[in-house]
Amino acid sequence: MRDYEKEFKDKIANLVKIKEENGNNQGAKLSYNDLIVPKFVTIIQKYEMRANRHEHHIGLIVSLLPEWAISFNQIEKPAPGMKTTVTLEEEQEQFDSYYQQHPDKTKPVDMWKAPLAIRYEYFDNVYNLNTGTMKAGHKFLTYQEAVEIFTKDEKFQESVKDHAVVVGKYCLQYVYLQKQEDKTKAHPYWVYPKHYKAIIDKATYDKLKKHQAFVCKTKLPNSDNNVEKTAINLFVKPATRYDVEHFKELDLVKTTELDKDQKLAVNNFKYREYIQRKQK
């Protein structure tokens, strides 16, 4: 099983290392502007086109900042070669305001040698391409909240990959249905007690795809009469990555033509109201 928190820590390990090596709560060894290293990491960055020419952008960014800085985009030079529209006056205002609000902290003489802090920021912006306007969404996260968002996104990406079709592989699924009698209902109904899957090749897939279902006749206790008690619904479909990783591959599957009972079962299976009503 994946350790998502460890993966998250690995992504921000360099930021943590720089923070630890460059000082402590008493102040930084080097000026923030002299740190010629990446000072933020993009954990998530994606967008999707919505209806009416609206773009939805989502981002999770972890940054290393002087403790007084509000955000990585609220200082003039958050990284080498990068420049924002923030002015020195705005940075000075952030600096003064922070230490006014935190009188328990020592205000450094050099604002750029203030102790460093790691910020976790989440962006959720919608751009209207028709008007050129943006509806901005932004919030600061705790470390744990950032890990949770990262984990959720990674699991979603895995689910997308799991549903990707694997070329040349097919999935065979038997669903065993148990016929139930209930005098309160007009017709017998079926429940799904268990199912099995296996991986097959294209040749077997081509042979099996016309077989939809068949009925197994079994004897009731203390009776010589055969009754329709159990049915097997057969599915064949292109295999997904999840199927290939979780189910064994069959070397050989013998196929036979449908007999009268099997053809009747196939016909019955077409009327889903008879076979898909689950027991309440």
C-alpha positions in Angstrom: 0.0 0.0 0.0 1.3 3.5 -0.9 2.4 5.7 1.9 1.0 9.0 0.7 2.4 11.1 3.6 5.9 9.8 2.9 5.6 10.7 -0.7 4.4 14.2 0.3 7.3 14.6 2.7 9.7 13.5 -0.1 8.4 16.3 -2.3 9.0 19.0 0.3 12.2 17.5 1.7 14.5 20.1 0.1 12.5 23.0 1.6 12.6 21.4 5.0 16.4 20.8 4.7 17.0 24.5 3.7 14.9 25.7 6.5 16.8 23.6 9.1 20.3 24.4 7.6 19.7 28.1 7.3 18.8 29.0 10.9 16.3 28.6 13.7 13.7 30.7 15.5 16.4 33.3 16.3 17.0 34.2 12.7 18.4 33.0 9.4 22.1 32.7 8.6 21.7 33.9 5.0 19.5 36.6 3.6 16.4 35.1 2.0 17.2 36.8 -1.3 20.7 35.2 -1.3 19.2 31.7 -1.2 19.7 30.6 -4.8 17.6 27.5 -4.5 14.0 26.6 -5.3 11.8 28.1 -2.6 8.5 26.6 -3.5 7.2 23.2 -4.7 4.1 22.7 -6.8 2.4 19.6 -5.5 -0.8 19.8 -7.5 -1.4 21.9 -10.7 -4.3 21.0 -13.0 -7.1 22.6 -14.9 -10.2 21.6 -16.7 -12.4 23.4 -19.3 -16.0 23.8 -18.1 -19.1 24.9 -20.0 -19.4 28.4 -21.5 -15.6 28.8 -21.8 -14.8 28.7 -18.1 -11.4 27.2 -17.0 -11.1 25.7 -13.5 -7.6 25.8 -12.1 -6.6 24.0 -8.9 -3.2 24.2 -7.3 -1.4 23.1 -4.1 1.8 24.9 -3.5 4.3 24.6 -0.6 6.7 27.4 -0.1 9.6 28.5 2.1 9.2 32.1 3.2 10.4 34.6 5.8 7.9 34.0 8.7 6.4 37.5 8.1 5.5 36.9 4.4 1.8 36.3 3.8 2.3 34.1 0.7 4.9 33.2 -2.0 3.2 35.6 -4.4 3.2 38.4 -1.9 6.9 39.0 -2.0 8.8 40.6 -4.9 11.2 37.7 -5.6 9.9 34.4 -4.4 12.5 32.4 -6.5 15.5 33.0 -8.7 14.5 34.5 -12.0 10.9 35.1 -10.8 9.4 38.5 -10.1 5.9 39.5 -8.9 4.2 42.9 -8.9 4.7 43.3 -5.2 6.6 46.5 -4.2 9.2 47.0 -1.4 6.7 49.1 0.4 4.2 46.2 0.5 6.8 43.8 1.8 7.8 46.3 4.5 4.1 46.6 5.5 3.8 42.8 5.8 7.0 42.8 7.9 5.9 45.5 10.3 2.3 44.2 10.6 3.5 40.6 11.4 5.6 41.6 14.4 2.9 44.0 15.6 0.5 41.1 15.7 3.2 38.8 17.3 4.8 40.9 20.1 6.2 37.7 21.6 8.6 37.3 18.6 11.8 39.3 18.2 11.7 41.6 15.2 15.0 41.2 13.3 17.0 44.2 12.1 17.2 42.7 8.6 13.7 41.7 7.4 15.3 39.2 5.0 17.1 37.4 7.8 13.9 36.6 9.7 13.3 33.0 10.7 12.0 30.9 7.8 8.6 29.2 7.7 6.9 26.7 5.4 3.5 27.7 4.0 0.9 25.4 2.5 -1.5 27.2 0.1 -4.4 25.9 -1.9 -5.7 27.7 -5.0 -9.1 27.2 -6.6 -9.6 29.7 -9.4 -12.2 29.9 -12.2 -11.3 31.9 -15.3 -14.1 33.3 -17.6 -12.5 33.4 -21.0 -15.5 35.3 -22.4 -14.9 38.3 -20.1 -11.3 37.9 -19.0 -12.3 37.9 -15.4 -11.3 35.5 -12.6 -13.1 34.2 -9.5 -10.2 33.5 -7.1 -10.3 31.0 -4.3 -7.4 30.7 -1.9 -6.8 29.4 1.5 -3.9 28.5 3.8 -3.6 24.9 5.0 -2.1 23.1 7.9 0.4 20.4 7.1 -2.1 17.7 7.8 -4.7 19.4 5.5 -2.2 19.6 2.7 -1.4 15.9 3.1 -5.1 15.0 3.0 -5.6 17.0 -0.2 -2.5 15.4 -1.8 -3.7 11.9 -0.8 -7.2 12.5 -2.2 -5.8 13.7 -5.5 -3.4 10.8 -5.8 -6.1 8.3 -5.2 -8.3 10.0 -7.8 -5.4 9.8 -10.3 -5.0 6.1 -9.5 -8.7 5.4 -10.1 -8.4 7.1 -13.5 -5.4 4.9 -14.4 -7.2 1.8 -13.0 -10.0 2.3 -15.5 -7.6 2.7 -18.5 -8.0 -0.2 -21.0 -5.1 -2.5 -21.5 -4.6 -3.3 -25.2 -4.9 -7.0 -26.0 -6.3 -8.1 -22.6 -10.0 -8.9 -21.9 -11.9 -9.6 -18.7 -14.3 -12.5 -18.2 -16.7 -12.3 -15.3 -19.2 -14.9 -14.1 -21.9 -13.6 -11.8 -23.8 -16.3 -9.9 -27.4 -15.4 -9.3 -29.6 -17.2 -6.8 -33.3 -17.4 -7.7 -35.5 -16.4 -4.8 -39.2 -17.1 -4.3 -41.3 -14.5 -2.6 -45.0 -14.9 -2.5 -45.4 -11.1 -2.0 -44.0 -10.5 -5.4 -45.5 -11.2 -8.8 -42.4 -12.8 -10.1 -39.3 -14.6 -8.7 -36.4 -12.3 -8.3 -32.6 -12.7 -8.3 -29.8 -11.8 -5.9 -26.1 -11.7 -6.5 -24.3 -13.9 -3.9 -20.8 -13.9 -5.5 -18.9 -13.3 -8.7 -15.6 -14.3 -10.2 -13.3 -12.6 -12.7 -10.4 -13.8 -14.9 -8.3 -12.4 -17.8 -8.6 -13.9 -21.3 -6.9 -13.3 -24.6 -8.6 -11.8 -27.7 -9.3 -15.2 -29.4 -11.2 -16.4 -26.3 -13.0 -13.1 -26.0 -14.2 -13.3 -29.6 -15.6 -16.8 -28.9 -17.3 -15.9 -25.6 -18.7 -12.5 -26.3 -22.0 -13.9 -27.7 -22.6 -16.0 -24.6 -24.5 -13.9 -22.2 -25.9 -16.3 -19.6 -27.0 -19.8 -18.9 -29.1 -21.6 -16.2 -27.9 -24.4 -13.9 -30.6 -26.9 -12.9 -30.3 -28.4 -9.4 -32.3 -30.7 -7.3 -34.3 -29.6 -4.3 -33.8 -31.6 -1.1 -36.0 -34.7 -1.0 -37.1 -34.2 -4.6 -36.4 -36.0 -7.8 -37.4 -33.0 -9.9 -34.8 -30.6 -11.4 -35.6 -27.0 -10.8 -34.1 -23.7 -12.0 -32.3 -22.7 -8.9 -29.1 -20.9 -9.9 -28.2 -18.9 -13.0 -24.8 -17.7 -14.2 -24.5 -14.4 -16.0 -21.5 -14.1 -18.2 -19.8 -10.9 -19.1 -16.8 -10.3 -21.4 -15.2 -6.9 -21.9 -11.9 -5.2 -22.5 -9.8 -5.4 -19.4 -8.7 -2.4 -17.4 -5.4 -2.0 -15.6 -7.1 -2.9 -12.4 -8.5 -6.1 -13.8 -5.0 -7.2 -15.1 -3.4 -6.5 -11.8 -6.0 -8.2 -9.6 -7.2 -11.2 -11.5 -5.5 -14.3 -12.9 -5.3 -15.1 -16.6 -7.0 -18.2 -17.9 -5.0 -20.4 -20.2 -8.0 -22.2 -21.8 -11.7 -21.7 -21.7 -13.9 -24.3 -23.3 -17.0 -23.0 -25.1 -20.1 -24.8 -26.2 -23.2 -23.8 -28.1 -26.1 -22.7 -26.0 -28.7 -25.4 -25.5 -32.5 -24.8 -25.1 -32.3 -23.9 -21.4 -29.3 -21.6 -21.9 -31.0 -19.8 -24.8 -34.1 -19.3 -22.6 -31.9 -17.9 -19.9 -30.3 -15.5 -22.3 -33.8 -14.3 -23.4 -34.8 -13.9 -19.7 -31.7 -11.9 -18.9 -32.7 -9.3 -21.5 -35.6 -8.3 -19.3 -33.7 -6.7 -16.5 -36.7 -6.3 -14.2 -36.8 -10.0 -13.7 -33.2 -10.5 -12.7 -31.9 -7.4 -11.2 -34.4 -6.8 -8.4 -32.4 -7.2 -5.3 -33.7 -8.5 -2.1 -34.8 -5.8 0.3 
